[in-house]
Each structure stands twice: as structure tokens, then as C-alpha cells.
Amino acid sequence: MDQLHTALGSLKLLRTSVGQIFETLGGGIRIEHGEEHGENKFLHELQELLTLTNTHLRDLESTINSLSTPPAPLTLGNTSFLTQELSQDRQALYSQLVNSYKWIDKVHEYGSIASTVLHSNSLKRSFNNNSNKRRRPLVSCHNIPPTHFENVLTSNCLSDMTINITRPHARNAIVYITLGRVLKAALIFKGIMIEWVTVKGYDETFDDDLWAESRHQVFRKVQDHTHSAMLHFYSPTLPDLAVKFFMAWLHSYIKLFSEPCKKCGKHLLNSYPPTWRDFRILDSAFHEECK
Ligand SMILES: [Zn+2]
């Protein structure tokens, strides 16, 4: 094993020095070579690099020669039992297994890099960092009793709105909202915070996939706007109010197909009704182009 490691080490060295050669060649004559004898110095540098590469190549050759062929294939734990497999098509599992080991290693590596990057990111949606001690005590948005959740939802349910609260995954609720005969929305909650919204037409269902988009372009546009609204009204300190404002805002879509645009006064622009609703002035409809 040690020999293999040294061989791999010298292979790495060789690759680095070859890489250096190409880098120097690509860079050409640089300022630090001086103006007068620049060419000579450049060639000299190149020659040195080539000699170095030669040495590395010789090192690699000698380490490879000292390697002995392994007596048996390298085993990875219990994978050696795979050789006892009689069925032909399952014998190929070994190489697939090695590949998946490699993948898992990569996933671990990328995962740890991602975690360091994300930890340094200050744009956190949750208030986990209690660095500011003077901040008032936080209401937990994730762990709220179901009765309170239902109260908040039903008290903010406006006319022409029907809501149906389901809890397929124990704590976190999915709320289905039907708005008149215009649209349907599925609100996926985490605690009392809205995590995702899917908007569909009145004639569509959420049966097959909660995340699948509507087959109508207009509701896909509305869905995009609900996501902006979800982030706009988001407030971890006053989560109940965030839900209240969001519901009121969503309710303004009751006139999606009947209200003209506030700016251009038309019902249709580029074949779309006014799909945008202002966050502050509710019931003000705008085309995406007119907002
Ligand atoms: Zn308009």
C-alpha cells in the first residue's frame, strides 16, 4: 500500500510539473524576464522545467517498477462476498459499488464545502443566531400547537375562500385554498411559516404531485408572484401577521379575470390578464409589464 501511495505521489508531481510547463509556455515572455535578454531567460526557465519533469518521470518509472501486482483484487469490506454470487448479471455489481463509493466520497466532500459556504452566508431566513442579545425573545415559528395554527388560518379566511388543512407529515401542515371559482393554491407550511406555494387553475387538482406546476401559463405566472409575496411578507418575529397579509394579498386574485389593469386600463396584454398584485395596495391589479 505504501508503495502505491508513493507511486501516486510521484504521478501527481509529474502532472504538476507538466502543467507548469504548459502554463509557462502559454504565458510567453513576461515582464520579469527583462526587456533585453527576455528570450534567453525564458528559454532557460523552460529548460529547467523540462529537466525537472524528466526527473519526475524517472522517479515515477522507478516507483512503478518496484510495484508488485496485487495477489488478489482489493476488497472493500463485505464486497468480497460478491464473488460468491452465481448469477451472471449480478457479478457486475462490484464495479458499480466502487463507483458509488467514489460518489459518496464526492458527496461528502461537496457537502462539507457547501456547509462552510452556507455558514458564512449571513442572509439567513431563520433567526438561529442569537448574537444580538437585546433582541426581544423570539416566538418559535416551527413548533406551534395545531389549534393555534388552525385559528390563525380560519380567522384570516376571507369571503369566497375555502380552506382545507391537512397534515400528511405529522407536524407540518399543507393548506389547500380554493379562491372562488378562479384558482386553487396549496400552501406548504413549516410551523407557521409558508415554505412553498403551488397555484393551479380551478379545474385542476393537486392529486398527482404537490410541486407540479399548473398546465396554464397564467397560473404559473401567478405562482411566481405568490413566491415573491411569500418572501415579501415573511416575518419570523411576527409569523401570524405574515400569514394574515399573505392571505389577504392572495384573496385579491379573486378578480384575476375580471379586473382591468390599473395602469393601461386593459383586460388583456400579450394575451395575459393582469397577473401582478401590489403588496401594499391590495386589489390593485397590474400586468407584469405595467407594474
Ligand atoms: Zn397593463
Boltz pocket constraint, residues with backbone or C-beta under 6 A from the ligand:
constraints:
  - pocket:
      binder: B
      contacts: [[A, 261], [A, 262], [A, 263], [A, 264], [A, 265], [A, 266], [A, 269], [A, 274], [A, 286], [A, 287], [A, 289], [A, 290]]
      max_distance: 6.0
